[in-house]
Structures are given as C-alpha cells and as structure tokens.
Amino acid sequence: MRLSHVALAWISALPSAAALTAAQWRSQSIYQVLTDRFSQTNGATNSACNAGAQVYCGGTWQGIIKNLDYIKSMGFTAIWISPVVENLAGNSADGEAYHGYWAQNIYQVNTNFGSAADLLALSEALHNAGMYLMVDIVTNHMGYLGCGTCVQYNTFNPFNSQSYYHPFCLIDFNSNNMTQIQNCWEGDNTVSLPDLATENANVLSMWQTWITQLVANYTIDGLRMDSCFELDYGFFEPFQSSANVYIVGEVDNGDPAIVCPYQKNYGLNTLNYPAYYWITQAFQSTSGSISNLVNGLNTMKSECSDTTLLGSFMENHDNPRFPSLTSDISLAKNAIAFTMLADGIPIIYEGQEQHLNGGGVPNNREAIWLSGYSTSAVLYTHIKALNQIRSQAIKQNSAYVTTQAAVTYSDSSTIVTRKGSTGSQIVGVFSNRGANGSSYTLTLPSADTGFTSNQQVVEVLSCTAYTTDSSGNLAVAMSGGLPRVFYAKSNLSGTGICPNLGKISVIYSLIFLTISVPITSGSGGGTTTSTPPTSCTAIPVKFDETVTTTFGQTIKIAGDISALGNWNTANAVTLSAADYTSSNPLWFVTLDLAPGQVVEYKYINVAQNGDVTWEADPNHTYTVPGACTAQPTVTNTWQG
C-alpha cells in the first residue's frame, strides 16, 4: 500500500496518545521482535523456518497481535519491531531482506509483514493493552541487490539520485578513521548499501519530513536507530527534534570513550554495547572476568551523561546468542538478571526466554513459533519474575529508575549490586560459578544492602524469605550458581509477587554461617545473632522433587491435607523450577506444616493444556518433626 499524502493525512487524523518522554521510557521493559520470525498471522507453531536459508519465513504484524499476550504476560510494557518500510525484493548469497534493513522505498510498508492498516492495528492493539511501540529505522543507507558500482539510484524513493549519496567505498572498520567510517559504505558487493550523505541539508530535511509523518501515522512511541556509528554527528539533534520521541541508537563498539560522547555531545542515547561485552565476558564461563565488569560499569557511569537512559541488553539479532557460548542455564539466568536490573531500559531479544542457542547471523534469528510459545519455560518464568520485581520497585518509588546501580561487593566469581532508594532498593547477587557450583553462604553487611536490623526480605526468584540479624547482616545461601534478588518483604504485600510467602520458609542469618566468604568491598560483616523461634505452630518443610520436564510442563504436589489441596489437582501446590538445570532437574517448594503431622502425598505433572499426569504408586508418606528448630528437606524422585 503506497503511503500517499492523501493516505497519510487520513491516517494522521486518527486519535493518538501522547508520546512517551525519554524519562518515561526509563520505566519500560522492551521485548525485541524480529517481525518475520515471531508469529505468523494464523498463529501456526509448526511452520518450517530455516534460519540459515536467510529468506522470509512469514512472520507478520497481525501475528504479533495474535501472540501479544505471550509478551505482555512476561511483564514487558513495550515491543521493538523490525524496520517497517519496503525493502529490496529478491534473493542472493546474502539472502532476502526478511530483517528489514535493506530499504528501497521509505514511503511504502513492507507488505511481507502486512499492510499499513495492519501496522496501525498493531499500534492500536499495543496501546489498548497499555503497552508501547518502538520501531526500528535505518537512516544511514538504502539497499541494492548488486555491486556498489552497479547501483541504479532511481530505484530508491525518495533518495532517487546519486547526488544524495557518498561515492562508493567499503568501510574499513579496522582503520579507526571516523571520516572513512561515516562516508564509506557498509555491506558488500552482493547486496550493496548505498551510504546516504546525512550531512547534506536536503537529505536531512527529507528524513525529517518522513520521520515526523511516520511517528504521527502509527502513533509510534519510540525509535531504535540503526548504524549510528556510521552517521554524521550533526544528524542526530535535528532528526530527534523532528521525531519528538525517545530514540535509542546503535553504536556497536565496546569502548566507553567512543560510545558515551554520542549521549554527552550529540544528545543520542545508545544501546549499552560496552556493558553487553563485559556482561558476556563475565558470565559466559566460570572463569569470566567479574573485575572487568565492575571496572567497566564504573567507567560508564563516569564517562556517559546518564546510564539510566541507555538500552541494557545481552542478546540481539546481530550478535551470537548467549546460550551459543555456554549451555549452562545458571550462567544464562545470571546474565539475564544482571542485564534487567542494571541501569537503563532492559531489552530482551525474542527467544531468550526459550533459551534459543543460535550462534552468529543468521542462526540467531530462529522462528519463535517453533518453541510453541511456552509460558512455563525456565527462562520465561525467570524473566517474568525479574520484570515483576523491577516494576514493583518503580511503583514503590519512581526514583528507582534514576538511581544508578552501585556495585557494593565483588570477588572473582560474584558481583553484588544495589539499585534504588533506601527502603525500596533491589539487591542483586550474581555469580559465574555455574550450575555445578558448590553451595556456600555469602554474608553481606547492612552497608552493602541497605537492609536494617532484623528486617524481613524476600529472595524473589525462589520466593524464599530471609531475616537479617541484629546488625542488619544478610546471610545469602548460594547454590547451583544461581542469582539471588532481594527486596523488602513489607513492600510485597498485595503485589502478586511470591503470593504463597506466608507458607514458605524463613532463612535466619544463623542457619547458614557454615562457610566464611571474605568481604573484599563494602563494610560491616559482624557476627549474626538472630535465632530461630523457640515455640511454633508450624515447621517449614522443603520438598525436593527430581524430575525431567519439557516446555509447558509444571510439577505440583497434591495430598490428603488442606495445604496440599485434599487431593484436588486444581488446588495442588506448584513447585518452583528456579534451581532447575539439565544436570539437576530439581523442582521444589517449602510449606509450613504442623509439628508431628502425618502427610500422604504425590506429585503431578500438569501440561500446558491442563492435562494432569500422576506419578506412579505408592503414595509418599511423611511425618513432620516435632522440634521447632527443625529445617527438614524431603527428597523424592518421580515415580515412573
């Protein structure tokens, strides 16, 4: 559908919501959608898509609408979609333009993704769901199927003359010559990318007219701008003024001295590529460098104007997926948690929640529908929990998003961060020890966490309650290399986060003081003095069930007492997979049971469609200890 001036005027007459300011974008959480690979219009989950073939697989804007609940239920408030304009047609050794980065006509939509009406429908669906739309744009170049000296410039609209472009030369990124990087061409001689002279007043004016119309036509709330490293510095401020929405730019470089000036000198907030490289290096193996991550984060805070306006990510369509570097699920959980709780706007690339493991381009562009959109996948629930606690911290105190995260403790395998104002802070403990890491206790003093004497806090990823000691020390039980994320219990009432908190165990500081971990930063670290209660009406009993599950399956426990649903599967208690790994497929839950009570129970496997499978006979029987100081764990393996 050609976006004529008549059509543009008609679309622009539709009601529109006020665009989000940059400050408002701080509070969002973004899910990146590669449009062609997220969802087909019919919602099919078995349509073949060979990422290596580099051709269109059929994802559409209507498909995104169809599976919008999958994204929203994970806690995301915005989506970033692929470029929407018409791209070159045809196949080559570089594949087809399914990704959207080879534009030829910026006044037409890419009909492989749908019509202009479909794109408008997507924008409306998002806004009706209380979500926001970020659109990827490419202003540095166009796309031509052929060599750089073969380009027929009248193919392009509106930049239909060679006078709008720099003369052909391929960029030598090893040169570190910014004039050469900004004036030569990306791409190759199979699909050439004619480089627009964005320093040219006419080119700038044409882009300004277009972006004003695009944003208005589709009520776009934000933009991701491609190839900013290759653009003229003078382009950014006038272009952003015309767009009048938040823009996050791509400057793919790991050096803060190169990335930060875009924000400081030219007003362009960027994706945090330096942190991406440090996070990847720190968590991709058990020998990763935590110190480089710590030093790098401090450098970014000093070099950039405001790290809370950057895009925080650890995967995207241009870089190898994290699981292609390591299959260790614990390392993936740490990297994701660190990214989402760091300064800036968290961005998760489609497929991270399904632990997809494609390497470099094009294998990192898998079809998400082939996962079946599992909402019980280990990383789906992990990301959902992280979005929930971040959202709650913002709701509790909006200063959370403007308060820069502080590294309060680090050692060779651990980094602890604190973000948010005292009273509503999130404390994250991240490790690169991996799934086979040993169990130990890390005692954090009040100075490092901000938690106070005898304060109740919750580790929200496993829904485990802790109580600090009389000095405010927090004894963190680490196991399986998993991250820990703490928040004040008093701030969770009525939030839906860890709803069964009243039934789970409380970890007192005294219990885990079995291994000493030296404090190498921060202060405090005094002897803990909290003690378990001397009388009680309930004993916290932890049930460990070892059972291998697949996407969409959930393990629950049912039994002959009300706390276990009285054998009614609809009221069975859900176990957590927070510590689940391929080598240790553990599901667990901790319940408060009456001392001396005899319990008969079984585990059930609940499929995504609700079908229930009971484990085989016989029923398990357990007698709860009578001593209040007991902290029993009941260990079971699925009876096949």
TORGU-788385 format. One record per residue (C-alpha): residue number from 1; x, y, z. Coordinates in steps of 0.05 Angstrom, whole numbers, plus 32768, in hexadecimal, padded with zeros to 4 digits. Example, Ala and Ser with C-alpha at 12.3 -4.5 7.8 and 13.67 -1.06 7.14 Angstrom:
<nodes>
   i    X    Y    Z
   1 80F6 7FA6 809C
   2 8111 7FEB 808F
</nodes>
This chain:
<nodes>
   i    X    Y    Z
   1 8000 8000 8000
   2 801E 8042 7FEA
   3 801E 8076 8022
   4 8008 80B0 7FF6
   5 7FFF 80F5 8014
   6 7FB4 80E8 8013
   7 7FBC 80A7 8039
   8 7FEC 80C7 8069
   9 7FBB 80FF 8079
  10 7F83 80CC 8085
  11 7FAC 80A1 80B4
  12 7FC6 80DE 80D9
  13 7F7F 80F3 80E8
  14 7F75 80B7 8115
  15 7F79 80C1 8161
  16 7FBF 80BB 817E
  17 7FDC 80B5 81C3
  18 8011 80E5 81DC
  19 8056 80CB 81CD
  20 8081 80B2 8206
  21 80B9 80DF 821D
  22 80FF 80C4 8226
  23 80F4 80C7 8270
  24 80B5 809D 826A
  25 80DA 8069 8240
  26 8108 805C 827B
  27 80CE 8037 829C
  28 80BF 800A 8260
  29 80D8 7FC4 8251
  30 80E1 7FB3 8208
  31 80D8 7F72 81E2
  32 80FD 7F73 819F
  33 80D6 7F53 8166
  34 80F5 7F3E 8125
  35 80B3 7F44 8101
  36 80BE 7F0E 80CD
  37 80D0 7EDB 8102
  38 809F 7EE7 813C
  39 805A 7ED1 8126
  40 8034 7EC2 80E6
  41 7FEF 7EDF 80DC
  42 7FCD 7E9B 80E7
  43 7FF4 7E8F 8127
  44 8010 7E4C 810E
  45 8047 7E2E 8138
  46 805F 7DF9 8107
  47 8070 7E20 80C9
  48 80B7 7E12 80B2
  49 80EA 7E4A 80B5
  50 8133 7E3E 80A6
  51 8159 7E79 80C3
  52 8196 7E67 809A
  53 8171 7E70 8059
  54 8169 7EBB 8067
  55 8125 7EC0 8046
  56 80E1 7EDA 805C
  57 80BE 7EA8 808B
  58 807B 7ECB 8090
  59 8078 7EF2 80D1
  60 8048 7F2D 80CF
  61 802D 7F67 80F7
  62 7FEB 7F43 80FE
  63 8012 7F08 8119
  64 802F 7F35 814F
  65 7FE9 7F4A 8162
  66 7FD4 7F02 8166
  67 800B 7EF1 8198
  68 800F 7F34 81BC
  69 7FF8 7F13 81FD
  70 8035 7EE7 81FC
  71 8060 7F26 81FF
  72 8035 7F4D 822F
  73 802F 7F12 8260
  74 807B 7F11 8265
  75 8076 7F58 8281
  76 808C 7F80 8245
  77 806E 7FC5 823B
  78 8089 7FD3 81F5
  79 809F 7FAF 81B6
  80 80D5 7FC3 8184
  81 80C4 7FAA 813E
  82 80EE 7FA4 80FF
  83 80F1 7FDD 80CC
  84 80AD 7FE5 80AC
  85 80BD 8003 8067
  86 80BF 7FE1 8023
  87 8101 7FBB 8018
  88 8122 7FA1 7FDA
  89 8103 7F63 7FBB
  90 812A 7F26 7FA6
  91 815A 7EF3 7FC2
  92 81A6 7EF0 7FC1
  93 81E1 7ED1 7FE4
  94 81D1 7F02 801C
  95 8189 7EEA 801E
  96 8148 7F11 801A
  97 8137 7F51 803F
  98 810D 7F2D 8075
  99 8130 7F56 80AB
 100 811A 7F99 808E
 101 815D 7FBD 808A
 102 8162 7FC4 803E
 103 8130 7FFB 802F
 104 811D 8012 7FEA
 105 80DD 803A 7FF3
 106 80D3 805C 8037
 107 808D 8072 8023
 108 8072 802B 801C
 109 806C 7FF6 8052
 110 808C 7FB1 804B
 111 8050 7F88 8033
 112 8072 7F48 8049
 113 8060 7F5F 808F
 114 801A 7F78 807E
 115 7FF6 7FB7 8067
 116 7FF9 7FFE 8083
 117 7FB6 7FEE 80A4
 118 7FD6 7FB1 80C5
 119 800E 7FDB 80E1
 120 7FDC 800D 80FB
 121 7FB5 7FD4 811A
 122 7FF4 7FBC 813E
 123 7FFF 8002 815A
 124 7FB7 8005 8172
 125 7FBA 7FBF 8190
 126 7FF8 7FD2 81B7
 127 7FDA 8012 81D1
 128 7F99 7FEF 81E3
 129 7FC3 7FBE 820B
 130 7FE6 7FF7 822F
 131 8026 7FEA 8208
 132 8052 8013 81DA
 133 806F 800D 8194
 134 80B8 8017 8182
 135 80C9 8012 8138
 136 810E 8004 811B
 137 8125 8036 80E6
 138 8160 8039 80B6
 139 8177 807F 80A2
 140 81BF 8070 808F
 141 81B4 804A 804E
 142 8185 802A 801D
 143 818B 7FE3 8000
 144 819A 7FCC 7FB9
 145 819F 7F85 7F9D
 146 81E1 7F8C 7F78
 147 8227 7FA9 7F7D
 148 8238 7FEE 7F97
 149 824B 8008 7F52
 150 820C 7FEA 7F32
 151 81D7 8010 7F5A
 152 819C 802D 7F34
 153 818B 8067 7F62
 154 8146 8074 7F43
 155 8131 8033 7F66
 156 812C 8058 7FA8
 157 80F6 8085 7FC3
 158 80FF 80BD 7FD5
 159 814B 80BC 7FCF
 160 814A 80AF 7F84
 161 8189 80D2 7F6E
 162 81D3 80C1 7F77
 163 81DC 8107 7F92
 164 81BC 80F2 7FD3
 165 81F2 80BE 7FE1
 166 823C 80B9 7FF1
 167 8268 809C 7FBA
 168 8270 8050 7FBE
 169 82A6 8035 7FED
 170 82A0 7FFE 8020
 171 82AC 800F 8069
 172 82EC 7FF6 8088
 173 82D7 7FF0 80D1
 174 831F 7FE2 80E5
 175 8334 8027 80CF
 176 8316 804D 810A
 177 830F 8086 80D9
 178 82CB 80A5 80E7
 179 82C9 80CB 80A6
 180 82D2 808A 8080
 181 829F 8066 80AD
 182 826B 809D 80A3
 183 8276 80A8 8058
 184 8281 8061 803E
 185 824E 8029 8037
 186 823A 7FEF 8063
 187 8229 7FAD 8042
 188 824C 7F8B 8008
 189 8248 7F84 7FBD
 190 8211 7F50 7FBF
 191 81DF 7F7C 7FE2
 192 81FB 7FC2 7FE2
 193 81E4 7FF6 8014
 194 81E8 803B 7FF2
 195 81FE 806B 8028
 196 81D4 80A9 802F
 197 81F8 80EC 8038
 198 81D3 80FD 8079
 199 81FD 813C 8080
 200 81D9 8156 8041
 201 81A2 8187 8054
 202 8171 816A 8020
 203 817C 8123 8039
 204 8171 8139 8081
 205 8132 8160 806F
 206 8115 8124 8049
 207 8121 80F7 8085
 208 8102 812A 80B4
 209 80C3 812E 808A
 210 80BE 80E2 8087
 211 80C9 80D4 80D1
 212 8096 8109 80E6
 213 8062 80E7 80BA
 214 8074 80A0 80CE
 215 8070 80AE 8119
 216 802D 80D2 8111
 217 800E 809F 80E1
 218 8018 8064 810F
 219 801B 8084 8153
 220 8062 806C 815D
 221 807C 8075 81A3
 222 80C7 806B 8199
 223 80FC 805A 8165
 224 8139 802E 8161
 225 8169 804C 812E
 226 8198 801E 8108
 227 81E1 802C 80F5
 228 81EA 806C 811D
 229 8235 8061 811F
 230 8235 806D 80D4
 231 820A 80AC 80D5
 232 8220 80F5 80D3
 233 8223 8111 811A
 234 81F9 814E 8105
 235 81BF 8122 80F0
 236 81A8 810C 8135
 237 818C 814A 8157
 238 8161 8166 811E
 239 8148 8120 810C
 240 8135 8112 8155
 241 8112 8155 8159
 242 80E7 8142 811D
 243 80D8 80FD 8138
 244 80C6 8119 817C
 245 80CA 80D5 819D
 246 80FF 80AF 81C3
 247 8135 8091 8196
 248 8168 805D 81AA
 249 81A1 8057 8178
 250 81CE 801E 8163
 251 8218 802E 816D
 252 8237 7FE8 816B
 253 8277 7FF6 8190
 254 8291 7FDE 81D3
 255 82B8 801C 81E5
 256 8295 804E 8213
 257 82C2 8085 81F7
 258 82A1 807A 81B3
 259 8259 806A 81C9
 260 824D 809D 8201
 261 825B 80DC 81D7
 262 821E 80CD 81AD
 263 81F4 80DA 81EA
 264 821F 8110 8209
 265 822F 8139 81CA
 266 81F7 8129 8199
 267 81BB 8119 81C5
 268 81B3 80D1 81AC
 269 81A4 809B 81DF
 270 81C3 805A 81C8
 271 81BF 8010 81D3
 272 81F2 7FFF 820A
 273 8221 7FD7 81DF
 274 825D 7FDD 820E
 275 8234 7FBD 8246
 276 821C 7F87 8215
 277 8264 7F72 8209
 278 8276 7F73 8253
 279 8238 7F4D 8268
 280 8244 7F18 8233
 281 828D 7F11 8248
 282 827C 7F0D 8291
 283 8246 7ED7 828D
 284 8255 7EAE 824F
 285 8283 7E80 8278
 286 8296 7E70 82BF
 287 82D8 7E94 82B2
 288 82B8 7ED4 8299
 289 82D3 7F17 82B1
 290 82A7 7F36 82E7
 291 82DC 7F6C 82F2
 292 82D7 7F84 82AA
 293 828B 7F8A 82B3
 294 8292 7FB1 82F4
 295 82C6 7FE1 82D7
 296 829F 7FE9 8297
 297 825F 7FFC 82BA
 298 8282 8030 82E2
 299 82A2 804C 82A3
 300 825F 8051 8280
 301 8242 8077 82BB
 302 827B 80A9 82B8
 303 8280 80B0 826C
 304 8236 80B2 8258
 305 8205 80E9 8269
 306 81D0 80BA 8283
 307 81D5 806E 8282
 308 818C 8068 8297
 309 8177 807E 8250
 310 819F 8049 822C
 311 8184 8007 8211
 312 819A 7FCC 823B
 313 819F 7F8B 8214
 314 81C6 7F4A 820E
 315 81AB 7F2D 81CD
 316 8191 7F49 818B
 317 818B 7F36 8142
 318 81D2 7F4B 8131
 319 81F9 7F25 8167
 320 81FF 7EDC 8179
 321 81CC 7EC4 81AB
 322 81E7 7EBB 81F1
 323 81D6 7E70 81F4
 324 8201 7E66 81B6
 325 823C 7E78 81E3
 326 8227 7E4C 821E
 327 81ED 7E1C 8229
 328 81F0 7E28 8274
 329 81AA 7E40 8289
 330 81C4 7E5E 82CA
 331 81F5 7E8B 82A4
 332 81BC 7EA0 8276
 333 8190 7EB1 82B1
 334 81C6 7EDC 82D0
 335 81D5 7F01 828F
 336 818B 7F0F 8283
 337 817E 7F25 82CA
 338 81BA 7F53 82CA
 339 81A5 7F72 8288
 340 815E 7F7E 829E
 341 8170 7F9C 82E2
 342 81A9 7FC8 82C9
 343 81A3 8011 82B8
 344 817B 8021 827A
 345 813F 8005 8256
 346 8140 7FB9 8254
 347 813A 7F99 820F
 348 812F 7F4F 8205
 349 8137 7F32 81BF
 350 8100 7F02 81AA
 351 8115 7EBA 81B9
 352 813F 7EC9 81F6
 353 8104 7EB2 8220
 354 8107 7E6E 81FC
 355 8153 7E67 8204
 356 815D 7E66 81B8
 357 81A6 7E5B 81A7
 358 81B2 7E73 8160
 359 81F9 7E8D 8154
 360 8209 7EC8 8128
 361 81DF 7EE4 80EF
 362 81B3 7EC5 80D3
 363 81AD 7E8B 8104
 364 8199 7EBA 813D
 365 8159 7ECC 8118
 366 8130 7E8E 8126
 367 80E4 7E8A 811F
 368 80C6 7E93 8164
 369 8087 7E6E 8152
 370 80AE 7E2D 8150
 371 80B4 7E32 819C
 372 8069 7E2D 81A3
 373 806A 7E6F 81CB
 374 8075 7E48 820B
 375 8063 7E73 8247
 376 8080 7E41 8278
 377 80C5 7E40 825A
 378 80FB 7E4A 828F
 379 8113 7E8C 8274
 380 80CD 7EA5 8263
 381 80BA 7EA1 82AD
 382 80FE 7EBD 82C0
 383 80F5 7EFA 8295
 384 80AE 7F03 82AC
 385 80C5 7F03 82F5
 386 80FA 7F37 82E5
 387 80C9 7F64 82C1
 388 8099 7F5E 82FC
 389 80CB 7F73 8331
 390 80E7 7FAC 8306
 391 80A0 7FC5 82F9
 392 8090 7FC1 8343
 393 80CF 7FE7 8356
 394 80BC 801F 8326
 395 8075 8020 8340
 396 808E 8023 8387
 397 80BD 805C 8378
 398 80C5 807B 8333
 399 810C 8090 8345
 400 8120 8048 8339
 401 812A 8055 82EF
 402 8155 8093 82F9
 403 8180 8077 8331
 404 81BF 8059 8314
 405 81D0 8012 8329
 406 820B 800C 8358
 407 8239 7FD0 835C
 408 823E 7FC4 83A6
 409 8265 7F84 83A7
 410 828D 7F5A 8375
 411 82BE 7F21 8374
 412 82D9 7EF4 833E
 413 8296 7ED2 8332
 414 8262 7F00 8351
 415 8247 7F46 8347
 416 8213 7F67 8374
 417 81EC 7FA4 835E
 418 81BC 7FD2 8382
 419 818C 7FFE 835B
 420 8155 802C 8375
 421 8149 8059 83B0
 422 8150 803C 83F6
 423 810F 8019 8408
 424 80FF 8006 83C1
 425 8142 7FED 83A9
 426 814F 7FAD 8382
 427 818D 7F87 8396
 428 81A7 7F56 8362
 429 81DB 7F20 836F
 430 81F7 7F04 832E
 431 8228 7ECB 8325
 432 824E 7EAA 82EC
 433 825C 7E69 8312
 434 822A 7E45 82E4
 435 81F8 7E0E 82F0
 436 822D 7DE1 830F
 437 8243 7E16 8340
 438 8247 7E01 8389
 439 8218 7E19 83BF
 440 8233 7E50 83ED
 441 821C 7E8C 8415
 442 822D 7ED3 8403
 443 8222 7F02 843E
 444 8213 7F49 8429
 445 8216 7F81 845C
 446 81DF 7FB5 8462
 447 820D 7FE9 8441
 448 820D 7FC0 8401
 449 81C2 7FB2 83FE
 450 81A0 7FEB 8422
 451 8176 7FB8 8449
 452 816D 7FC5 8493
 453 816F 7F9E 84D5
 454 8142 7F61 84D6
 455 8121 7F75 8495
 456 80F9 7F43 846D
 457 810C 7F41 8424
 458 80FA 7F12 83EB
 459 8125 7EF0 83B7
 460 80F1 7EF9 8380
 461 810D 7EC7 834D
 462 8102 7E8C 837C
 463 80CE 7EAE 83A9
 464 80F8 7EA1 83E7
 465 80F1 7ECE 8424
 466 812F 7EE5 8449
 467 8138 7F0C 848A
 468 8176 7F35 8496
 469 8199 7F31 84D9
 470 819C 7F66 850F
 471 81D3 7F8B 84E9
 472 81AE 7F88 84A7
 473 81DB 7F53 8489
 474 81BC 7F28 8453
 475 81D5 7EE1 844D
 476 81C8 7ECE 8404
 477 81C2 7E84 83F6
 478 81E3 7E78 83B2
 479 81DC 7E37 838C
 480 81DE 7E1D 8345
 481 81FD 7E5E 832D
 482 81B9 7E80 832E
 483 81AD 7ECB 8336
 484 8189 7EE6 8373
 485 815D 7F25 8371
 486 8146 7F44 83B3
 487 810F 7F75 83C3
 488 80EE 7F8B 8404
 489 80B5 7F5D 8416
 490 808B 7F97 8430
 491 8088 7FB3 83E9
 492 806C 7F73 83CA
 493 8028 7F6F 83EC
 494 7FF0 7F6B 83B9
 495 8020 7F6E 837D
 496 8017 7F26 8366
 497 8062 7F1B 836C
 498 8070 7EDB 8393
 499 8026 7ED5 83A6
 500 8031 7E98 83D2
 501 8065 7EBC 83FC
 502 803F 7EAD 843C
 503 804A 7E63 8430
 504 8093 7E62 8420
 505 80D0 7E5D 844C
 506 80F6 7E95 846C
 507 8141 7E92 8469
 508 8161 7EAF 84A6
 509 81A7 7ECB 84A3
 510 81C0 7E98 84D6
 511 81AD 7E5B 84AD
 512 81DE 7E61 8474
 513 821C 7E7A 8497
 514 8243 7E3C 8484
 515 8273 7E57 8450
 516 8298 7E98 8457
 517 829C 7EC5 8419
 518 82CB 7F01 8423
 519 82AE 7F45 8416
 520 82DB 7F69 83E5
 521 82B1 7FA8 83DD
 522 827E 7FCD 8406
 523 827F 7FCB 8451
 524 8261 7FA7 848D
 525 825D 7F5B 848E
 526 8252 7F54 84D9
 527 823D 7F13 84FA
 528 81F4 7F02 84F0
 529 81C8 7EFC 852D
 530 8181 7EEB 8515
 531 8167 7EA8 852F
 532 812E 7E7B 8519
 533 80EE 7E7E 8542
 534 80E9 7E54 8581
 535 809F 7E43 8579
 536 8077 7E3A 853A
 537 8037 7E21 851B
 538 8057 7E10 84D8
 539 8097 7DF2 84BD
 540 80B3 7E08 847A
 541 80BB 7DC8 8451
 542 80DE 7DCB 840E
 543 80C8 7D98 83D9
 544 80FC 7D89 83A3
 545 80E3 7D62 8367
 546 8114 7D4D 8331
 547 80F0 7D45 82EF
 548 8102 7D57 82A7
 549 80CD 7D82 8286
 550 80C3 7DA1 8241
 551 80AA 7DE5 822A
 552 8064 7DF2 8244
 553 8065 7DC1 827E
 554 805E 7DD4 82C8
 555 8068 7DA8 8305
 556 8038 7DAD 833F
 557 802D 7D88 8381
 558 7FE9 7D6E 8397
 559 7FD8 7D4B 83D8
 560 7FA6 7D39 840E
 561 7FA9 7D7B 8435
 562 7F8C 7DBF 8424
 563 7FD1 7DDD 841A
 564 7FDA 7DAB 83E0
 565 7F94 7DB4 83C4
 566 7F74 7D76 83E2
 567 7F86 7D4E 83A4
 568 7F63 7D81 8377
 569 7F93 7D8E 833E
 570 7F75 7DD3 8333
 571 7F8D 7DE6 8378
 572 7FD1 7DC3 8375
 573 800E 7DEC 8388
 574 803D 7E01 8350
 575 8086 7DF2 8357
 576 80BC 7E23 8341
 577 80ED 7E14 830A
 578 811B 7E4D 831E
 579 8155 7E1D 832B
 580 8146 7DEF 82F0
 581 8180 7DDC 82C4
 582 8189 7DA6 828F
 583 81BA 7D81 82BD
 584 818F 7D8B 82FB
 585 8145 7D8F 82E7
 586 812D 7DA6 832B
 587 80E8 7DC1 833C
 588 80DB 7DD8 8383
 589 80AC 7DFA 83B3
 590 80AE 7E09 83FD
 591 806E 7E04 8426
 592 805C 7E13 846E
 593 8040 7DD3 848C
 594 8028 7DC4 84D3
 595 805C 7DA2 8500
 596 8051 7D57 8504
 597 801F 7D57 84CB
 598 801D 7D19 849E
 599 8016 7D2B 8454
 600 8006 7CFE 8419
 601 8016 7D1C 83D5
 602 8029 7D13 838C
 603 8046 7D3E 8355
 604 8020 7D4F 8315
 605 8039 7D68 82D1
 606 800A 7D9D 82B3
 607 8010 7DA8 8268
 608 8007 7DED 8248
 609 7FC1 7DD9 8232
 610 7FAF 7DC5 8279
 611 7FB5 7D7A 8272
 612 7FCB 7D59 82B3
 613 7FFA 7D1D 82B9
 614 8001 7CFD 82FD
 615 8042 7CDB 8311
 616 803D 7C91 831D
 617 8029 7C70 835F
 618 8035 7C6C 8398
 619 8022 7CAD 83BB
 620 805A 7CCE 83E2
 621 8052 7CD4 842E
 622 8077 7D06 8459
 623 8074 7D17 84A3
 624 8084 7D5F 84B4
 625 80B8 7D65 84ED
 626 80A1 7D7F 8530
 627 80DD 7DAB 853F
 628 80D5 7DF5 852D
 629 811E 7DFB 851A
 630 8116 7DC8 84E2
 631 8123 7DDC 849A
 632 8113 7D9B 8476
 633 811A 7D8C 842C
 634 80F2 7D53 840E
 635 8115 7D38 83D0
 636 80ED 7D12 839B
 637 80F7 7CFA 8354
 638 80BE 7CF3 8323
 639 809F 7CAE 8326
 640 8098 7C99 82DE
</nodes>
